[in-house]
């Protein structure tokens, strides 16, 4: 039962389209009609408003980290399920007919969090 609950809550948390919400509120535009058409932070930055772009980035990071932190504290064996479901929620949000962002803002922080900081060190060796 915990697996299902963590999976659904993490997916729903990850599927909050902050790029769309912020551009609708502050710019009165639909982000899906700007730039690449994605709802993520990179396309939000393409709107020309740095506040919207950076706010989207921060909120996308937070929406991925919160369910993982909750799972780590309460259900440590389900931490990877939580990270995966939050990522899938960002990439395939049910609210937007499963057309979301690229997932970078949700994937990288979770990888960093899950591997206790070794993720960026491994990136350095991959580039060599």
Buried (B, 14 or more C-beta within 10 A) or exposed (E): EEEEEBBEBBBBBBBBBBBBBBBEEEBEBEBBEBBEEBBBBBBBBBBEBEEBBEBBBEBBBBBBBBBBEBBBEEBEEBBEBBBBBBBBBBBBBEEBEEEBBBBBBBBBBBBBBBEEEEBEEEEEEEEE
